[in-house]
Amino acid sequence: MKVLVISDNHNEKNILTEVYETVKPDAAIHLGDSEFPYNDEEMTKFLRVRGNTDRDEDYPKEGLLEETGMFYTHGHLYGIKADRITLTDRAAETGAKYALYGHSHVAKIEKINGIYAINPGSITSSRNEYPESYLVIDTDSEMAAYYSRKHKLMDEFKLGS
């Protein structure tokens, strides 16, 4: 299954639709801080959670895409800027093997206690060496690929044991 993971567009219109139409994923997850209403047309194709700048209380704080083993949340409620242990512990409780989060605007993949903690970075405002980015995870091949907002492949990682 090809899963698009994107986060932190901070009220930028059309970028979510552009990325979705380019990737054509089997599933899509938005990790919060869209600043759009929950039912905004651009959000309807995404599984989605509430970020710290999202005001619409219809957003859940976390979710689980069971068929892929992906737990997802924004991250601010799990202290991800200090470490990702609370996040990966929560993912383990749900039976997930991936813990997807946003919030920090830092593209990163780490394996913590057997769980992959994965941040796609921010599609609008990067805070690390990667430019603005999104992530595509292929669960069949267990590959994660970072793409720039211009849809250029930047880096790939093999997930799995």
Buried (B, 14 or more C-beta within 10 A) or exposed (E): EBBBBBBBBBEBEEBBEEBBEEBEBEBBBBBBBBBBEBEBEBBEBBBBBBBEBBEBEEBEEBBBBEEBBBBBBBBBBBEBEEEBBBBBBBBBEBEBBBBBBBBBBBBBBEBBEEBBBBBBBBBBEBEBEBBBBBBBBBBEEBBBBBBBBEEEEBEEBEBEE
